[in-house]
């Protein structure tokens, strides 16, 4: 039987609040300055020094602006670090807009194929409802990025620069999603009428043609070939003519993406360590690289990241950036805000509980470019973000090791740094997770 809130109960709460003299001071501070300002721990701000024992030279940060393409920016940044060093380039960027175009186009096809695959499922069932909730968006995962690069290559930013809608993606996303939901209505209708597979595919191709048109209006048309002129740090001029995006990737990036695997830390009972996982209906390129994770304990994940950084190679990672972080300072630290002491309540949850009870998932992808080691144990990490140079320290953040334990969920590691045991574990057939599993979340934070 439900019990309502009574007047007598409210009187008890009021008395409890007012019997503590410090509550009035806290109330005035929070009301005037906000919870974060009242709860800020200055000792944590001082402790998070932007100096690291192991550090990779990376250059200026990129800026995804008002878009959720962090995963794409972070991945392209790992390529950029290699290009800057190998070819002695200054402040060079790869085109995020080029990759963004193909991601949105492929996601449209992935969605329409999912509609056809679930055409017999009830419209009000959980699966179809989940598919319809977001036909496509800016967010993504490492393996989704790999599928795009293997199929389409990369181009320099000067070849396909940013546009208004690539940097401000909300309106474009809403229009494409409205169109795709309309197309879903039509495809499910054609299926219910008994149309053949060939007829359904022809209808889908007409729909994709219109999506291509919308994307070209908004983002520009991706080049099939291009010329590339640049002057290196030694002031030597270089020219490449009629280069394809795939050839450009092979020459200037040259990374074998099959050498890299996703390592996660998801300490929930349904995901044993040492097992691999995939997520149903998670992807962008039909026929592309399936999403696959190896779940390990946090110490193993961190040691793998340290090995890669020590070899002068940055690390793509996914985390929940909104937790205990400050953009102005560029700090992510569990000690940064003492909400419990300030507000007089307990907020503690374990990492497992936060995942199980929807308190935390991966929301953002960035790049680890340094780590501070004391007796070979990490105390803090250097993070390259993609929010421009006006946040943090010229765009860079410092992350405490405790924050990494609690809110980092994924790193991408070269298989060369995995033990034989981990390599064998990764080769296992993955366990399939439901589409709405926390590990199916996409990095999309603006």
C-alpha positions as CSV (number, residue, x, y, z in Angstrom):
1,X,0.0,0.0,0.0
2,X,1.4,3.4,-1.0
3,X,1.8,6.0,1.6
4,X,1.4,9.7,0.8
5,X,3.5,12.6,2.1
6,X,1.7,14.1,5.0
7,X,1.9,17.5,6.7
8,X,3.3,15.9,9.8
9,X,6.1,14.3,7.8
10,X,7.0,17.6,6.2
11,X,7.2,19.2,9.6
12,X,9.7,16.6,10.7
13,X,11.8,17.2,7.6
14,X,11.7,21.0,8.2
15,X,12.8,20.5,11.8
16,X,15.6,18.2,10.8
17,X,16.9,20.7,8.3
18,X,16.8,23.7,10.6
19,X,18.3,22.1,13.6
20,X,21.7,22.2,11.9
21,X,23.1,25.7,11.9
22,X,25.5,25.0,9.0
23,X,22.6,24.1,6.7
24,X,21.7,27.8,6.3
25,X,25.3,28.7,5.2
26,X,25.3,25.8,2.8
27,X,21.9,26.8,1.4
28,X,22.9,30.4,0.8
29,X,26.2,29.3,-0.9
30,X,24.4,26.7,-3.2
31,X,21.6,29.1,-4.0
32,X,24.0,31.9,-5.0
33,X,26.8,30.0,-6.7
34,X,25.5,26.5,-7.5
35,X,26.2,23.0,-6.3
36,X,29.5,22.6,-8.1
37,X,31.0,25.8,-6.7
38,X,29.9,25.0,-3.2
39,X,31.2,21.4,-3.4
40,X,34.5,22.1,-5.2
41,X,37.6,20.7,-3.5
42,X,40.4,23.1,-4.0
43,X,43.0,20.4,-2.8
44,X,42.0,18.3,-5.8
45,X,42.4,21.2,-8.2
46,X,46.0,21.8,-6.9
47,X,46.8,18.0,-6.9
48,X,45.9,17.6,-10.6
49,X,49.1,18.9,-12.1
50,X,49.4,18.9,-15.9
51,X,52.8,17.3,-15.8
52,X,53.5,13.7,-16.7
53,X,56.5,11.3,-16.6
54,X,55.5,9.7,-19.9
55,X,54.2,12.0,-22.6
56,X,53.6,11.9,-26.4
57,X,54.1,15.1,-28.5
58,X,50.7,15.7,-30.2
59,X,50.3,19.3,-31.2
60,X,47.2,21.5,-31.1
61,X,43.8,19.9,-30.4
62,X,40.8,19.7,-32.8
63,X,37.3,21.1,-32.2
64,X,34.2,19.0,-32.9
65,X,32.1,22.1,-32.0
66,X,28.3,21.5,-31.7
67,X,28.4,17.9,-32.9
68,X,28.6,14.5,-31.2
69,X,31.6,13.2,-33.3
70,X,34.0,12.8,-30.4
71,X,34.7,9.1,-31.3
72,X,35.6,10.1,-34.9
73,X,37.8,13.1,-33.9
74,X,39.6,11.0,-31.3
75,X,40.3,8.2,-33.8
76,X,41.5,10.6,-36.5
77,X,43.7,12.3,-33.9
78,X,45.5,9.0,-33.3
79,X,46.2,8.9,-37.0
80,X,47.2,12.6,-37.0
81,X,49.8,12.0,-34.3
82,X,51.5,9.4,-36.5
83,X,51.3,11.6,-39.6
84,X,52.8,14.7,-37.8
85,X,55.8,12.7,-36.7
86,X,56.4,10.7,-39.9
87,X,56.0,13.4,-42.4
88,X,57.1,16.4,-40.3
89,X,53.8,18.3,-40.7
90,X,52.6,21.2,-38.7
91,X,49.1,21.5,-37.3
92,X,47.7,19.0,-39.8
93,X,44.2,17.5,-39.6
94,X,42.4,14.8,-41.4
95,X,38.9,15.6,-42.6
96,X,36.3,14.7,-40.0
97,X,33.6,15.9,-42.3
98,X,34.6,13.3,-45.0
99,X,34.3,10.5,-42.5
100,X,31.1,12.0,-41.0
101,X,29.4,12.0,-44.5
102,X,30.1,8.3,-45.0
103,X,29.1,7.5,-41.4
104,X,25.7,9.1,-41.8
105,X,25.1,7.5,-45.2
106,X,26.1,4.0,-44.0
107,X,24.0,4.4,-40.8
108,X,21.0,5.2,-42.9
109,X,21.5,1.9,-44.8
110,X,22.1,0.1,-41.6
111,X,18.9,1.4,-40.1
112,X,16.8,0.5,-43.2
113,X,18.3,-3.0,-43.3
114,X,17.4,-3.3,-39.6
115,X,13.8,-2.3,-40.4
116,X,13.6,-5.0,-43.0
117,X,15.2,-7.6,-40.7
118,X,12.6,-6.9,-38.0
119,X,9.6,-6.3,-40.3
120,X,7.8,-9.3,-38.7
121,X,8.4,-8.0,-35.2
122,X,5.5,-6.1,-33.5
123,X,5.8,-2.4,-33.9
124,X,5.3,-1.8,-30.1
125,X,7.8,-4.5,-29.1
126,X,11.0,-3.5,-27.3
127,X,13.3,-4.3,-30.2
128,X,11.5,-2.3,-32.9
129,X,10.8,0.5,-30.4
130,X,14.6,0.6,-29.7
131,X,15.5,0.7,-33.4
132,X,13.0,3.5,-34.1
133,X,14.2,5.6,-31.1
134,X,17.3,6.8,-32.9
135,X,17.6,5.8,-36.6
136,X,21.0,7.5,-36.8
137,X,23.1,9.9,-34.7
138,X,26.5,11.5,-34.5
139,X,27.9,8.9,-31.9
140,X,29.9,5.9,-32.6
141,X,32.4,3.2,-31.5
142,X,35.9,2.3,-32.5
143,X,34.9,-0.7,-34.7
144,X,32.4,1.4,-36.5
145,X,35.2,3.8,-37.3
146,X,37.4,1.0,-38.6
147,X,34.6,-0.1,-41.0
148,X,34.4,3.4,-42.4
149,X,38.2,3.8,-42.9
150,X,38.6,0.4,-44.5
151,X,35.9,1.1,-47.0
152,X,36.4,4.8,-47.7
153,X,39.9,5.8,-46.6
154,X,40.7,9.3,-45.4
155,X,41.4,12.8,-46.8
156,X,43.1,15.9,-45.5
157,X,40.8,18.5,-43.9
158,X,41.6,21.0,-46.6
159,X,40.1,18.7,-49.2
160,X,36.7,18.4,-47.5
161,X,36.5,21.0,-44.8
162,X,33.8,21.5,-42.1
163,X,30.4,23.0,-43.0
164,X,27.8,24.7,-40.9
165,X,25.8,21.5,-40.5
166,X,28.9,19.3,-39.8
167,X,29.7,21.6,-36.9
168,X,26.1,22.1,-35.8
169,X,24.5,18.7,-36.4
170,X,21.2,18.8,-34.5
171,X,19.0,20.0,-37.4
172,X,20.6,17.7,-39.9
173,X,20.1,14.7,-37.6
174,X,16.5,15.6,-36.9
175,X,15.7,15.8,-40.6
176,X,17.5,12.6,-41.6
177,X,15.8,10.8,-38.7
178,X,12.4,12.1,-39.7
179,X,13.0,10.9,-43.2
180,X,14.3,7.5,-42.1
181,X,11.3,6.9,-39.8
182,X,9.0,7.8,-42.7
183,X,10.9,5.3,-44.9
184,X,10.5,2.7,-42.1
185,X,6.7,3.2,-42.4
186,X,6.9,2.6,-46.1
187,X,9.2,-0.5,-45.9
188,X,7.1,-2.2,-43.2
189,X,4.0,-1.4,-45.3
190,X,5.5,-2.9,-48.5
191,X,6.6,-6.0,-46.5
192,X,3.1,-6.5,-45.1
193,X,1.8,-6.3,-48.7
194,X,4.0,-9.3,-49.6
195,X,6.5,-7.4,-51.8
196,X,9.5,-9.5,-52.9
197,X,13.0,-9.0,-51.6
198,X,14.1,-7.4,-54.8
199,X,11.2,-4.9,-54.7
200,X,12.0,-4.0,-51.1
201,X,15.7,-3.5,-52.0
202,X,14.7,-1.2,-54.9
203,X,12.6,0.8,-52.6
204,X,15.4,1.1,-50.1
205,X,17.9,2.2,-52.8
206,X,15.5,5.0,-53.8
207,X,15.4,6.1,-50.1
208,X,19.2,6.0,-49.9
209,X,19.5,8.2,-53.0
210,X,17.5,10.9,-51.2
211,X,19.6,10.6,-48.1
212,X,22.7,11.0,-50.3
213,X,21.2,14.2,-51.7
214,X,20.4,15.6,-48.3
215,X,23.9,14.8,-47.0
216,X,25.5,16.4,-50.1
217,X,23.5,19.6,-49.6
218,X,24.6,19.8,-46.0
219,X,28.1,18.4,-45.9
220,X,29.4,18.6,-49.5
221,X,30.2,15.7,-51.8
222,X,33.1,13.5,-50.9
223,X,36.0,13.5,-53.4
224,X,36.9,10.4,-55.3
225,X,40.4,11.8,-56.0
226,X,42.2,15.0,-54.9
227,X,45.5,16.8,-55.1
228,X,47.5,17.2,-51.9
229,X,50.1,20.0,-51.5
230,X,51.9,20.7,-48.2
231,X,55.1,22.2,-46.8
232,X,56.8,20.2,-44.0
233,X,58.5,21.5,-40.9
234,X,61.8,21.7,-42.8
235,X,60.1,24.1,-45.3
236,X,60.3,21.5,-48.1
237,X,57.3,21.6,-50.5
238,X,55.5,18.3,-51.5
239,X,52.8,17.6,-54.0
240,X,50.6,14.6,-54.6
241,X,48.2,14.6,-57.6
242,X,45.0,12.6,-58.2
243,X,45.2,10.7,-55.0
244,X,42.4,8.4,-53.9
245,X,41.3,8.5,-50.2
246,X,42.3,4.8,-49.9
247,X,45.7,5.5,-51.4
248,X,46.2,8.5,-49.1
249,X,45.4,6.3,-46.1
250,X,47.8,3.7,-47.1
251,X,50.7,6.1,-47.7
252,X,50.2,8.7,-45.0
253,X,48.6,6.7,-42.2
254,X,49.6,3.1,-43.0
255,X,48.2,1.5,-39.8
256,X,46.8,-2.0,-40.1
257,X,43.5,-1.5,-38.3
258,X,43.2,-5.3,-37.8
259,X,46.0,-5.0,-35.3
260,X,43.8,-3.1,-32.9
261,X,41.3,-4.5,-30.5
262,X,38.8,-3.0,-28.0
263,X,39.4,-3.7,-24.4
264,X,36.7,-2.9,-21.9
265,X,36.1,-2.9,-18.2
266,X,32.5,-3.8,-17.4
267,X,32.5,-5.3,-13.9
268,X,28.9,-6.6,-14.0
269,X,27.8,-10.2,-13.2
270,X,26.6,-10.8,-16.8
271,X,30.0,-10.1,-18.3
272,X,32.8,-12.3,-16.9
273,X,36.4,-11.1,-17.3
274,X,38.3,-13.0,-20.1
275,X,35.2,-13.2,-22.3
276,X,34.4,-11.3,-25.5
277,X,31.1,-9.6,-26.3
278,X,29.3,-8.0,-29.2
279,X,26.0,-6.1,-29.3
280,X,23.0,-6.9,-31.5
281,X,22.1,-4.2,-34.0
282,X,25.1,-2.1,-33.2
283,X,27.0,-0.8,-36.2
284,X,27.1,1.5,-39.1
285,X,28.4,-0.3,-42.2
286,X,26.4,-3.4,-43.3
287,X,29.0,-6.1,-43.9
288,X,31.6,-4.1,-42.0
289,X,33.7,-4.9,-38.9
290,X,31.4,-6.2,-36.1
291,X,31.8,-4.5,-32.7
292,X,33.8,-6.8,-30.4
293,X,35.1,-6.3,-26.9
294,X,37.3,-8.2,-24.5
295,X,36.3,-7.6,-20.9
296,X,39.2,-7.4,-18.4
297,X,39.9,-6.1,-14.9
298,X,40.8,-2.4,-14.6
299,X,44.5,-3.0,-13.7
300,X,45.0,-5.0,-16.9
301,X,43.3,-2.3,-19.0
302,X,45.5,0.4,-17.5
303,X,48.7,-1.6,-17.9
304,X,47.9,-2.2,-21.6
305,X,47.4,1.6,-22.1
306,X,50.7,2.3,-20.3
307,X,52.6,-0.1,-22.6
308,X,51.2,1.6,-25.7
309,X,52.0,5.1,-24.4
310,X,55.5,4.1,-23.5
311,X,55.9,3.0,-27.2
312,X,55.0,6.6,-28.2
313,X,51.5,5.6,-29.4
314,X,48.4,7.4,-28.2
315,X,45.4,5.5,-27.0
316,X,41.7,5.9,-28.0
317,X,39.5,5.6,-25.0
318,X,35.8,5.8,-24.0
319,X,34.5,7.2,-20.7
320,X,31.7,9.0,-19.0
321,X,33.1,12.5,-19.2
322,X,30.3,14.3,-17.4
323,X,31.1,12.7,-14.0
324,X,33.2,14.7,-11.5
325,X,34.8,16.8,-14.2
326,X,35.4,20.5,-14.9
327,X,35.9,21.9,-18.4
328,X,37.5,25.2,-17.3
329,X,40.2,23.5,-15.3
330,X,40.5,20.5,-17.6
331,X,40.2,18.1,-14.6
332,X,38.5,14.8,-14.2
333,X,38.9,13.6,-10.7
334,X,36.6,11.8,-8.2
335,X,37.8,14.1,-5.5
336,X,37.0,17.3,-7.4
337,X,33.5,17.7,-5.9
338,X,32.4,16.7,-2.4
339,X,28.7,16.5,-3.0
340,X,28.1,14.1,-0.1
341,X,29.6,16.4,2.5
342,X,28.0,19.5,1.0
343,X,24.5,18.1,0.6
344,X,24.5,15.8,3.6
345,X,23.6,12.6,1.8
346,X,25.2,9.4,0.4
347,X,25.7,9.2,-3.4
348,X,28.2,6.3,-3.6
349,X,27.6,3.5,-6.0
350,X,30.1,0.9,-7.3
351,X,31.0,0.9,-11.0
352,X,28.9,-2.3,-11.4
353,X,25.9,-0.6,-9.8
354,X,26.2,2.5,-11.9
355,X,26.2,0.3,-15.1
356,X,23.3,-1.9,-13.9
357,X,21.2,1.0,-12.7
358,X,21.7,3.4,-15.6
359,X,23.7,5.9,-13.6
360,X,26.7,5.8,-16.0
361,X,27.7,4.6,-19.5
362,X,30.3,5.6,-22.0
363,X,29.4,9.0,-23.4
364,X,32.6,10.4,-24.8
365,X,35.8,9.3,-26.6
366,X,39.2,11.0,-26.2
367,X,42.8,10.1,-26.5
368,X,45.3,9.2,-23.8
369,X,48.6,11.0,-24.7
370,X,50.5,10.7,-21.4
371,X,50.6,9.2,-18.0
372,X,52.4,10.0,-14.7
373,X,54.1,7.0,-13.1
374,X,55.3,6.7,-9.5
375,X,57.1,3.4,-8.9
376,X,55.6,2.3,-12.3
377,X,52.1,2.9,-11.0
378,X,49.8,5.5,-12.6
379,X,48.7,8.5,-10.6
380,X,47.2,10.7,-13.4
381,X,46.8,10.6,-17.1
382,X,47.1,13.2,-19.9
383,X,44.0,13.4,-22.1
384,X,43.7,15.1,-25.6
385,X,40.1,16.2,-26.0
386,X,38.3,17.5,-29.1
387,X,36.5,20.6,-27.7
388,X,39.0,23.2,-29.0
389,X,41.8,25.0,-27.2
390,X,39.6,27.2,-25.0
391,X,38.8,24.4,-22.5
392,X,41.2,22.8,-20.1
393,X,44.9,23.5,-20.7
394,X,44.9,24.5,-24.4
395,X,42.3,21.7,-24.9
396,X,44.1,19.0,-22.8
397,X,42.7,17.5,-19.6
398,X,44.3,15.7,-16.7
399,X,42.5,12.6,-15.3
400,X,43.2,11.2,-11.9
401,X,43.9,7.4,-11.8
402,X,40.9,7.0,-9.5
403,X,38.7,8.7,-12.0
404,X,40.0,6.3,-14.7
405,X,39.1,3.4,-12.5
406,X,35.5,4.5,-12.0
407,X,34.5,6.1,-15.3
408,X,36.7,4.7,-18.1
409,X,35.1,1.8,-19.9
410,X,37.1,1.2,-23.1
411,X,40.6,1.5,-24.6
412,X,41.8,0.5,-28.1
413,X,45.1,-1.4,-27.9
414,X,47.5,-2.8,-30.5
415,X,47.5,-6.6,-30.2
416,X,51.3,-6.5,-29.9
417,X,50.9,-5.4,-26.3
418,X,48.5,-8.2,-25.3
419,X,49.8,-11.3,-23.5
420,X,49.3,-14.6,-25.3
421,X,46.5,-15.3,-22.8
422,X,44.7,-12.1,-23.7
423,X,45.2,-12.7,-27.5
424,X,43.7,-16.2,-27.1
425,X,40.8,-14.7,-25.0
426,X,40.1,-12.1,-27.7
427,X,39.8,-14.8,-30.4
428,X,36.8,-16.4,-28.6
429,X,33.4,-16.2,-30.3
430,X,31.7,-13.2,-28.7
431,X,28.7,-13.4,-26.4
432,X,25.8,-11.4,-27.9
433,X,24.4,-8.6,-25.7
434,X,21.0,-7.0,-26.2
435,X,20.9,-3.7,-28.2
436,X,20.1,-1.7,-25.0
437,X,22.9,-3.1,-22.9
438,X,25.2,-0.4,-21.4
439,X,28.1,-1.6,-23.5
440,X,26.0,-0.7,-26.6
441,X,26.3,3.0,-25.8
442,X,27.8,5.3,-28.3
443,X,30.3,8.1,-27.7
444,X,28.5,11.3,-28.6
445,X,29.3,14.0,-26.1
446,X,29.5,17.6,-27.4
